[in-house]
Every structure is written in C-alpha cells, then in structure tokens.
Amino acid sequence: MASGKHGESMTSVVLGVSAGIAVYKSCELLRLFTESGHDVRVVPTRDALRFVGEPTWAALSGNPVTTEVWQSVHEVPHVRIGKAADLVVVAPATADVLARAAHGIADDLLTNTLLTARCPVVFAPAMHTEMWEHPATRANVATLRERGAIVIEPAVGRLTGADSGPGRLPDPAEIFEVCRRVLTGRREDLAGRHVVVSAGGTREAIDPVRFIGNRSSGLQGYALARTAVARGAEVTLVAANVTLPDPAGAKIVRVESARQMRDAVLAAAEHADAVVMAAAVADFRPVRQSDTKIKKSSAEPDPIHLVKNPDILAELGEIRRARREAYAHDAERPGGPYPRVIVGFAAETDDVLANGRAKLERKGCDLLVVNQVGEHLAFGTPDNAAVVLTAEGGSVEIPRGPKEDLADVVWDLVAQRLA
Ligand code: CTP
C-alpha cells in the first residue's frame, strides 16, 4: 500500500493491457479504479498502444506509462512495479498474454511484472471464440488458475466482425467488481462448487406482442451470481428478461417464460451443489396464446383465462425428497445426486414471517429469504432488507443494505451447509 495525499493508505493496482480491440473498454475500467481512490500504474504491451496510445493512459492514470524493461532502467521497473502492487489485473488479456504468463515468459514489462508480483492476479480474457476454445488456450487458463490466478470467463456476445460467441471482454463495471472484492478480502469458500441462480421475472405471452409480467429487475439475482463468482463458484445464471450487464464469469442461460425457466433450472440442478431461486416466476399463464396480434377491432375482447405454471422451487424440493428416499441405502451418495442446498425467495406484502415460514415448509427448501415488497421496497432498487428463515426453525436478519451484502449472507449460509 502506498500513502495517499491525505496520509490514508492507497491501494496500488497494476492495469496490464494487451493488444485486443477491447482495449478501449479498459479506459473505463481505469477510471473506475482511479475514481475510487486506487493508485493505478498502466502497463500496456507494445501492440496494445496501437489501439489506445500512451498519452491516454498517462492522463487517465496520472502515472508514467512504460511497456519495456529498457525504459527508466535505473528504477528497475520490471521488479519494482510487480513487487509494489496490491493487485494486478490484465484486461483485456489476449491469448498471447495468457500463453506467455502460463509459461513464465518475460519478454516485456507486463510479463516481467506478472512474474515478480506476489499479490492476487486477475485476467479478463477477450478474443475470438475459436482462440478461447482452442486446447492451447484452455490449457494455459487451467495452468494459471491452478497457480491461483483468477481468470474471468469472457462474456458471450457480438465480437469484432460478424461473429459472436464467448470471447467478449466483460463490462468494465463487472471486472471492477471482481477486483474490488479481491482487494477487500478474498473468500474462496465456494471454490469447486457449482451453483445455479435464477434471476429476473418471467413473461407469459398473451399474443406475439403482449405478455403478463412482473416488476422484477434481476438486480438481486445478478448480485447473487456476481458474489458467488467472486467466492470461487462455478455459476449458472438462468436469467428471465433482465437487461443488466452480464455478471463476469457466470454462464448465462436466457429464458423468457416460467416453463422455459423450469427446464433450464432443472437441467442445471443435475450438476449443482446449490440452487437459489431469486427469480419472480409467474404463477399463472394464459391458457391460450394467440399466434397473431389481438386487434382492437375484435368486437368483444375475449377474457384471458389463466392456468397454473409449474412451481419450480417446489419441484426441486420434491425431486430431492424422492431421490433421497431412492438413494437412502447408497453408501457412496446417501443424499442422492441432487443439490444439497435449495434456497427460495419470498416476496410478501403482509404477515411476512408467518407466510414465509409456511412457504418454506410447503416448498421443501433449506433456506427462504423473505422480503417485504410494495411500493419503493425491493423491486428495482439497489438496496434490500430481508429475514432468512432456515429449515431448522432459525432466522437471520439482514439489515437494509446493498443487494451484494444480502447475497453474501445467503452464500455464508449456503457455504456453512455445504461444508
Ligand atoms: N417460484 C417458483 N415457481 C413458481 C413460483 C415461484 O420456483 N411458479 C419460486 C420463486 O422463485 C421464489 C419462491 O418460489 O423463490 C417464492 O415465490 P413467491 O412468488 O413468493 O411464492 P408463491 O409460490 O407465488 O406463493 P404466493 O403467491 O402464495 O405468495
């Protein structure tokens, strides 16, 4: 840590940038670091400067910018910069930089810095899908992870040119959030675990342009996914109609309706240690969905008749109960092959605790996060307050605060149950 203007401790961050078109997004990442009081030293590779030049990095960071070990030799930058860092983040990390880092090659200032750093290292890869999926890159990523580096999964989406697939640099705010968590204390208590999180609100079609929906924004589910990634979990995020930036590192499955969500959640649950149902799932859907737009000119509008949707949370609980019975005498897997922890959310407007307790029992989950909803409460706001009820009859109160804090309490309870 360095000493700041007012004597407070400042965190030293090295932002390594390698030569990918996504370099422009790293300017925003740099701004997020500097605005939150971090001292950032940018170390670009030679070719990265073809995309964004040295003056931009120097002006935005307020620090000199060097790419070669031969510059400012008297300061021994190849050793000093790495040793002084509290965090090194490489964004974007190209296939080439991942390969050089995995093999310990030190042929420029960035790779020298990676070898001398003793702090946490985060790589945010960005490249074409074929390069990301190539066995050479897979092996390099595995090596780096084995050595303790955090390699964020690239986002899926439009890449340079016409192609799309995994390989996009995640949103700078998402990379920043991973780094912030690494800097504020790294808990890897979900490492090696696979968790499934559902988020958002389902839409039930009336006709091709209209639907029955709800007010869920997906913020709480996304916070759960983001925090689980930061705690080392492999995360499958089943997202219904969410427009937020993808949480870095989570595998995202997009769905629209309750029935699509059911299929996606049950499929992912087969390989999961825990499932958290934070989505607002529509309880009903129209019996009939018109293939064509219902016109205003229809003489008398038909009433919309509704039918019940599957209750995904209750079904998860029921499948687990049945498997536990079937596998009761299996010495190797007495619990059967199913998530050991199932977490539900309950939105209640009145009689919050009594309704919550009844819901937990009815749905057969281990934990139920109960929050009071209504105008200005929970939906679409960055804050949330809740009570977590446990299957054993206990309760944990979570005071109003950021949805990330609530998510962390949920993962604390999940991690305890998995331990
Ligand atoms: N849920 C689900 N499938 C449904 C409805 C809800 O999996 N068809 C899940 C939600 O994701 C949440 C929990 O069940 O984790 C509770 O949702 P809530 O809407 O509060 O409960 P309901 O079952 O709809 O009960 P009620 O309408 O009586 O409050």
Residues whose N, C-alpha, C, O or C-beta is under 5 A from the ligand:
A	BS01	CTP	M277 A278 A279 A280 V281 A282 D283 N309 P310 D311 I312 L313 V343 G344 F345 A346 A347
